[in-house]
Amino acid sequence: GTSGTLGNLLFDKPGTSASTYAPGSSRPIIRGLDNSRVRIQEDGTSSMDVSEIGEDHSVPIDTLSATRVEVVRGPASLRYGPQAIGGVVSVDNNRIPLADTPEGLSGWGASAFTSADLGREGSVGFNVRHNNVAIHADAFTRVTDDYRIPGGVQKNTRQQTAGGAVGGTYFFDGGYFGMALTQTSALYHIPGEESAPVNNRINLNQTKLLGKGEYRPDSAMIDAIRLWFGATDYKHNEEGYSADDGRDGVRATFKNKEQEARLEVQMAGVNTPFGVWTAAPGVQLNHQEIGTAGEAGGLLAPAETFAAAAYMFNELRVNDTLKMQLAGRVDQAHVSGTPALFPSSFDPVDGGALDFAAKRNFTPMSASFGILQALPFDMVASFTAQYVERAPRSAELFAKGAHDAPGTFEIGNPNLTTEAARSLEIGLRKQTGRWRFDLAAYYTSYQNY
């Protein structure tokens, strides 16, 4: 509960860390990779924010509402997107009630207090189920002051976050379909020698619609058909005092309107001479419009991305202790925006010196193979080999100026090509019992990084 952000929650887990730019905007880092190379999702759908554009931008998924947080790597990550070149942080909750929701009324509540920042937080949730219908509602809030450090306090680190959701599910013979409407708001401050004196802060609001469903037909070929979709209206204002006009107000605005859908068919197992083979083909669609205003327009002009993908996840269960996984994915991404004015050598048109609209098309292709071997004492040994390609994101192509909060000057390159990562990994883990561990050794080689 008291972790607050996903980054703080995963900070001390094996192979993961977090950006620590501000208490309200800690984003997970997986094996040294973050931002555009780590996908964060809620109930199977992208978090649909702008956290990958800047380390001071928050992920509007609060840990108080989460029932499970998992880091996904290997062949299974190709079900979610090439952005998962570093891995997937998957957050699940019961905002869309599932089949295990008990009949009648059930609920929960939690609260906590932290002394370092005089933090106060609380959450409450209810589920009501009657026959084939289940309804969910929850709300949470968190407020902190500036946190204490030796000799005083770290100025401009206070934050306040609140949100909630209402969802419902209809269960029918062979499946279910549910939707949830979520709302998150946050006001968090940015510390630093330049940020604190001018009271830099981010005021964030996100409204998100989530949906998912499953149908298990009476078929010898198909085990289940699953659907996930989501849409968001996201906006945050970067506020602070400016000596230019002597006022404290909005200096930059980022907006994100995004939609995503994924459809997957889980095929029934087929007996082969090598074991039971199951396949899960799927398709994924995504559309994103990033809008900017004020000083944010100097960093990134409005940009739009259309993406579509087809993938296949296969698993061969050789016996009760050995299984093999193979996944492949082909993406098609169309990214449009306005490239930088400088340097001219980066412009796709020779000698171009003015802003102009540009469109880039990419076709990343990825494949991953893995082996899982169960061992005595509930241990599992693994081997993974994968080749993953990723299309550059709009900010990587079209960024063109100062990003004041992190103190960077970012120049995109509209000539970027597809990035590729080749990796090998061996691992040994034990995830049950009182004593648990996760060991891994891996090697990754990048091209066009």
N, C-alpha and C positions, 0 to 999 in steps of 0.2 A: 504494500500500500504506500509506504512512505517514500518509495523510490521516485515517485512523481513522473519522471520521463522514462521512455524506453531505454535511452542511453544509460541512465543511472541504474536501471534494473539489471542490465546485462554487463555492466562495467567490469565485474570481477569474475565473469564466466570464462572458461577456457576458450582461447582463440578470439575473444571479443573484447572490445574496449568502447570508448565513447568520446565524442567531442565534448569539451568542457568549456565552451565559449561563454555560456550563461546558464544559471540553474534552470531556467525555463525552456532551454532549447538544446538539450543534450541528445545527440543522434547516435545510434549504434554504429560502431566501426567493426568490421569483420576482417580479421587477418590483415589489418592495415589499409583496407579499402572502405570507402564511404561514399556518400553523396550519390552520384549517378551510377555507381557500381554495386549498390546495395538496395534491394527492393524491400520496402516496408508495406505490409498489407494487414487489413482488418477483415476477418471473416472471409478470406480468399480474394478480396478486392483491394487494389492499391489504396494507400493512405490518401492519395490525391491532394497533395499540398505543394508547397514550394521549398521544402526543407533541403532539397538537393542543390538549390541555387546558392545558399549561404549558410554558414555554420551558426549564424544567429537566428535562423528561421526554425521554428518549432515544428515537431511532429504532433498534430492534434489528436493523438490517441492516448488516453490516460490509463495508467496501469490500474487504477481503482476499479475500472469496469472489466478488466481482463480476467478470464478464467484460465487461460493457457497462453504462454509465449514460447515459441519454438524457433530455433535457428535451423534453416534447411539448406543443405549443400548437396552436391552430387547430382545424380540423374534426376531425382525428384524436383530439383530447382527449375528444370527446363519446362515444367508445367506452367510456370508463372511468368517467365519473360527473360529476355537477354540482359535486362538490367541486373539480373541476379548473377552477374559474372563473379561477384564477390560473395553472394549468398542472399538468402531471404530471411527476413525477420517476420514471422507470421504470428499475429495476435488473434486469438479466438475469444469470443464472449457469448453470452446467451441472449443478446439483444434480439436476435431472431430465434425464438424458442425452438428447441429440437425435441426429438421423440422422447428423450429421457426426462422431460419436464413433468413433475408429478401432478396428479389430479388434484383439483382444489386450489387453495391459496397457499403459497409459500413465499418466503422472503428472506432477506439478509440485511445486515447493517454493519458498518465498521467505522471506527474513528481512531485518530492517532494524534499525538502531540510530539513535536521535536524541539529540543531545547536550544540547539545551535542557532536557529533562525526564528524561534518562537512560532513554529509552524503549527497550523491547525488544519485538519482535514477530516472529511466525513463522506460516507457514501451510503446509499440505501437503494434497495431494489425489490421488486415484487414480480411474481409470476402467478397468473391465474389460468387454470386449464379446466375446461369442461368438455368432455367427449373429444370432438375433433378440432377444437379451437383452443389456442393458447395465446395469452396476451402477456407482454413484458413491459415494465417501466422501471427506469432507474434514474438517479440523479447523484451528482458528486460535486464537491467543492474543496478547494485547497487554497490557503492563504499563508504566506510567510513574510517575515520582515527581512531586512538585510542580515546575512549570517555573520556570526562572530568569528574573528580570527585572533591570533595572539596579538595583544596590544590594542584591540579595538574591533571594528566591524569592517567588512568589505562593502563599500558603498555601492548603491545602485544594484543590489541583487535581489530585491523583494519581488514577489510575484503573487498573482491571484488567478485561479483557474476555476471554471465551473462548466458543467455540461450535464447532459442527460439524453435519454433515448426512450422512444415508445416503439414497440414492435409487436407483430402478431404473426401467427402461423396457422395454416389450415392443413390438417392431416387427412389424407384420404387413403383408400386401399392401394397400397403399393408405393406410397411416397408422401411428400409434403411440399408446400410452397409457403415462404414467409418473406416479410419485408420489415424494415426498421428505419425510422427517421431519427437521426442523431443531430445534436447541436453541441458545439464546443466553443467557448470563448475564453480568452486568456489575455492578461495584461502583465507582461514581465519586463524587467529592467535589465539593461546591458552594462556590466561593469567595465572598468578600464580607465586608464589615465585620461583619455580624451572623451570617452562616453559618459562616465559618471558625472563630471562637472556640468554637462549640458542636459542631464536627465534623459539620456537616450532610453527608449522603451519601444516595445512592439505591442500593438493592440490587435488581437487576432479574433476572427470569427469564421466558423465553418458550419455549414448545414450540409448534411450528407444523407443520401438515400441508399440503403443497402438492400439487396435481395438475394435469396438463394433457394434452390429447390432440388428435389430428387424424385425420380420415378423409377421403380423397379418393375419392368414389364414381365408378364408371364411368357418368357422367351428362353429358348435353349441357347441363344447366341449372346444376348445382352443381359448383363447383370444389373446395371444401373445407368441412368442418364442423369447427369448433374449440371446445374446451372448456377452461376454466380454473376451478379451485376451490381453496378453502383454508379452514382452520379453525385457531383459535389458543386457547391458554390462557396468558394473560399476567398477570403480577403484579409489582408493585414496592412495596417498603417504603421510606418516607422516614424515615431514622434520624438521631438526634442527641441531644445533651444538653439537658435541660430543667431550669431552676431550680425549676419547680413541684414536682417530686418528687425532684430531685437525682440523676436517673439518666440513663444513656446507653442509649437503646433505640429501638424503633419508635414513631414519632409519627403516621404516616399510611400508609394502604395504598390502592393503586389496583389494581383487577382489570379485565380485559377478556376476555370470552368472545365471540368473533366468528366468523361464517361468511360466506363470499362465494362466489358462483358466476356465471360468465358463459359464455353459449353464443352462438356467432356462425356464420353461414352465409355463406361467400364464394361469390357467384354467378359463373357463367362470364361472360366478356365478351360483350357484344352489339354488333354493328356497327350504327351509326346514321348518318344523314346528317352528323352533327356529329363523329363519332369513335367510339371503342370505349368503351362504358359498362359499368362494373362496379358492383355493389351488394353491401353486406355488412350485412344486417339482424341484429340481435342482441337478447338479453334478459339482464338482470342482476338478481341477488337478493342481499340483504345483511341480516344480523341481528346486532345488537350488544347485549350486556348489560354495562354498566359498573357495577362494584361498588366501594364505598368503605368504609373503616373508620377509626377514630381521628379525627385532625384533618381528614382528607380528607372525612369525612362532613359536616363543617361547610361545606366548599366546594361539594360536589355530592352529593346523595343518589343512591342507585342509580337508573339510568335505562336505558331500553330503546328500541331503534330497529328498526323493520322497514322495508325499502325494496325497491322493485321498479321496473324500468325497461325500456323498449323503445327501441331506437335504430336508425337507418339511416345508414350511411356510403356515399356514392356518389362515384365518380371517373369523369370523362370525359377520356379521353386523345385530345385533338384531333389531335395529330401527335406526332412523336418529341421535340419540344421544349416543347410546351404541354399542360398538363393542368389541369382544374378539379375542385374537390372541394366537395361539399355534404353536410352532416350535420345530422340532427335527432334530438332525444331528448325523451322524456316520462318523468318520474319520478313515483312515488307514495311518499311517506314518512310513516310514523306514528311519532311520538316521544312517549314517556310518561315522566313523572318527577314530582318534587315541587318546585313553585315556591318562591321566596323568601318569607320572612315579611314582608319590607319592601322597598320602601315599598308600602303597601296600594294605591296607584294603579296598580301594575304587575299586581295580581292580576286574572285574567280575570273573577272574580265580584265584583260591586260590594260594597265594604265587607268583603271577605274579610280576615281577620286571622290565620288559622291555616294551617299547612301542609296541603295536600290534594293528592291525586293528580290529575294533569292529563294529558290526551292531546291532541296537536295533529296535524292532518293537513295535508299540503302536496302540491301537484301542480306542481312546476317543469317548465317547457317551454323548450327551448333549440334554437337553430339556428345554423349556421356555414357560411360560404362562403369558399372560397379559390381563388386562381389561382397556378400555379407556371409560370414561363417560364425555360427553360434559355437561357443566354447564352454567348457565346464565352469561352474561358479557364476553363472549368469553373465559371462563376458561375451563380447562380440568383436571379432576381427573384421576389418574392412579394407578393401582396395578400390580406388577410383582413378580412372583415367578420363580426361575430358578435353574437348576443344570447344570453346565458347566464343562466339562473335557478338559484338555489341555495336549498334549504331550510335553516333554521337548525339547528345541531347541538344536542345535549342540553345541553352546558355553556352555550351562548349563551342557551338558554331558562331553565335551572333553576339556574345557579350562584348561590350565596347566602351567601358569606362570605369569610374570609381565606384567601389562598394564601400561606403563610408563606415558602416558598423564594424566589419572585420578589418578595416584599414587596408584594403587591397585595391589594386587597379587591374582589371581583368579584360583581356583582349581575346575574343573568340577567333577561331580560324575556320572560315566557311569552306575551306578546301579539305577539311579532315576526312579521312576515310574510315572504313570499318575497323574497329579495334578487335584484336583476337588474343585469347589467352589459352595456352596449352599447360595442363597441370597433371601431376601425378600425386597420389596421396595414399598412405597406409595408416591405419588407425587401430586402436584397441580401446574399448570402453566397457564400463559396467554402470548401468543406469538404474539398477534396482538394489534394494537392501540398504543397510545403514552406512556402508562404506561404498562410495561411488567415485569413478574417475573417468576421464576422457583424454586419451593420449593420441597425438597425430603428428606425423612428419609429412611434409608436402613440398613440392617444387613447382613453381609456376613461371612460365616464360611468356612475356607479352610482346605483341607486335602492334605498332601504331598506337602506343599507349598515350 
